[in-house]
Amino acid sequence: MAALVEGSLRHRVMTGSFGRGGNVSRIAPGEKAELLSHVFRSIDAEAIDRLSSICLEIHHDAGELIAQEESYASGIYIVQSGLVKIGKHGSSGGDKRILRFLSVGELFGLEAVVLGHTSHVQYAKTLLDTTLLFIERRNLLAFRDQHPQMCTDLTRWLAREVVMLEVKLTRAAVESIDRNLALLLLALAHNYGQRVKEGVKIDLPVPRKTLAEMLGVSLESLMRSLKRFRERRLIATSGRQVTILDLESLQERARITPFYLTIIQETL
């Protein structure tokens, strides 16, 4: 399993080392450039500085809607700090399914821009106080035309999205809740875990109801699955804290190849 997140860009979603507060978060130019370099790895430092100059910094409090389905897709958003959930509503408008979380360095809105659509195909809502970098559609496309190597990064991102959704749709149809929960815990451990004497401790960034929605099951089903994991000494729980006691057994229960596990960890 890949190294745990401590010290990485993604860890800042929990530590808040990218400053938050107020309606507009002032981000140091070096930190903004570091984030953009992480997202767009094919672009040189000079071009990253130009890209940084066309990014607008936007702050949302926890629980705020960033974009609704079918709303105008004016550009792309990059998570600078915080946590965002991406989801879709059912045809009746009442049911909804969380597709994934976005944490530091992840994008929203790229599909609409690349495909030339004028509206978002998913909704985005903050789960924590969140700061975003926004790049307006025309500015992004003009920058891409001037720096075609950016297409490598955009293609990599879209390919990851396709693989991630393929895995989630397939597993939702054929795998048990226990196997899917094991995979989710492995991804959370990778992104938010900290090694402790007992194993790997995860301070869950969201309530269990949100985890149940992400798995596409009821809260009651999730709680029963967690109980089974506790009884088998796979995990211990306390409030929003989960400690993985037997990482190897949890990986066996998840039943997933290393390649797909890496994609899930990167695109949780």
N, C-alpha and C positions, 0 to 999 in steps of 0.2 A: 504494500500500500504506500502511496506517495507520502512524503513528509507532511506533518501537520502544519496548520496554517500560521502558527505563531511567527511573527516577524515579516510576513508577506503583506503585499498590498491589500489582499482580501481581509486580513486580520483587522484592518482599520475600521471596518464596519462595526466592530464591537468596541474597539478602544477609543474611537472618536479622534484619532490623531489627524484626520482631516477635519478642520474646525467646523462646528455647526452653531446655529443660533441666529434668531432674527429671520426676517423674510429673505434676506440676501446674505449668503455666506461668502466672505472674502477669502479666497484661496490664494496662497502664495504662488507666484508664477512658476517657481521650480516644482512645486507639488503638482500643479496642473499639467506641466510638461511631462512629469514622471508618469502620471496616469495615462496621458495620451500616448506616450511611448510604449506603455504596457499594452494598450489596446491596438495601436497601429504599429506593429513591430517592423514593417517593411519600409517605413518612412524615416529619412535622416533627421538629425537634430534641427537643422535650419527649417525644414518643412514643418516639423512639429511646432516650432515657435510661431510660424504663420497660422497653423491650424488653431493653436491656442488663442490667437488674437481674435478669431471669429466665433469663439465659444462664449455663450451667455451662461452665467451661473444663476441657478434657480434653486430656492429652498422651499421644501414642503414639510409641514408638520406631519406627525404620525396620523394615519387614517385619512389623508387627503387623496382625492382622485387626481392623477396626473393626466390621464387621457381615457376617454370612454370609447367603447366600440362604436364604429361608424363616425366618430368625430374627425375633424379635419387633421390629416397627418402633415404637419408643417415642417417636420424635420426629425432628427434622431436625438435621443437622450442617452447620456452615459452616466452611470451611477458613480458619484464622487465619494459619498459617504451615506450610510443608512442601509435600508433594505426595502425592496419593492416586490409586490406580487403581481404576476401576470396571469390573466384568466379570461374566460369566455362565459357568456350567459347562454342558457338554453334557448330554444326557439320560443318558449313561452315567456321568456324574460325573467322568470323567477329563479329557476335553477342556475347554478353557476359552478364552474370547475376551475380550480387553480391549476395552471399549467406548470408554473415554476416560479422560483424566487430569482430576483436579480440583486446581486450585491456589488461591491466595489469593482469597477472596471467592466461591467456588463452593459449591453446596449438594449434599447427599446425603440421600435419604430423603423428599423432598417428595412424590413420587408416591403412596407408601403412605398418607401422612397426608391428602392432598387427596382421594384416592379412597376413603378409609375402610378400607383394607386393614390387617390386623394384622401382616403380615410383609413383609420386604424382598424385592423382586423381583430384586435384584442383590447382589453382594458388594462390599465396599469394603476395601481394604488399603493401608497406608501404604508409600510408596516411599522417603521420607525421614523423619527425625524431624518429627513433625507435631503442631501444636496446633489443636484444634477448639473451636468454640463449639457447645454442644448446647442445643436448646430442646425441652423435653418437649412431647409431642403436645397434651395438654389445655391447657397454658399458651399454646402457639402458637395454637390454635383460639380460645381465649378472647380473646387479644390481637387476632386478626383480626376477631372480632365487634365489639370495641370500636373498632377502627380499620379500617373496611372498605376504605379506600384501599390497604391492604396487598394486596388482591386484584389490583390492577394489577400489582404487582411479581411476585406468584406466577404470574399468567397469563403475563407476559413471560418468566419463567424456563421455564415448561412449554412455551411455544411455541418457544423456542429449542431445547429438548431434542428436540421433534418434528422440527424442520427439520434439526438436526444428524444425528439417526439416519436420516432419510430420505436425506440426502446420502451418508452412509457406506454404507448398505445398497445404494443405487443404484450408487455408484462401485465397491464391492466386486464387484458382479455384472458390470459392463460395462467398467470401465476397467482398464488395465494396471497392474502394480506400479509402473512408472516414473512414471506420472501420479499415482498415489496417494502415492508417496513424495515427489514434488515438492510436493504439497499439504501433506503433513505437515511437510516442512522449512520451508515458508512460514509455517505456523502456529507452529512452534517458534521461527522467527526473530522473529515478532511478539511472542511471549511471553517469550523468553529471549535474544534477539539483541542484539548490541552492534555498532555501526558501527565498522569499522576501515579502515585504508588499503586492504586487499585486497578488502573487501566487507562482509559481515555475518558476524560470528563468533558461533557458538552453542556454549555449554558444555552438552552434553546432560545433562539432569537424571537420566536413566535409562540403563542399559546397552542395547546394540543388540538383545539378545534380547527386551527389553521392547518396543522399537520394532517388531520383527518380529511379535510377538504382537498389537500394536495394528493392524498392517496386515493381519493374518490370513494371514501367509506364513511360510515357514521362515526360519531365520537365514541359511541358505545363499543363498536367493533374495534376501534383503535385501542381503547382501554383494555379490552379483553386480550388483544394481541400483546400489549405491553406486559400484562399480568403473566402471560405464558412465558415471555422472555425472562421475567424476573424469577419465575419458578424454576426455570432451567439454568439459572445463574449466568445468563448471557449479559444482563444489565442490572443496574440498581437505579432507582429513581427517587428524586426528592424535589417536589415542586416542579420548576422548569428545568431542573438539572437531571441529566441522564449520564450515567457512567457505564461505559462499555467494559465489562469484566473479562470477556472472552472474545477478543477481536477475531481470532482465527475461526472460531465456530460461527460467528456472525457472518463472516465472509463466505463460509461454506453454505450457510442457510440462504444467503442472497442469490447464490447460483448465477453468477454473471462473469463474463470474460473480462480480463484486465483492460482490453481496449474500451469496451462499453462502460466499465466502471470509471475509467478516466474521463470519458465524455460526461457522464452523470455528475461526477465531482466538479468538473469545470463549469457546468451549466445548470447547477441546482436552481 
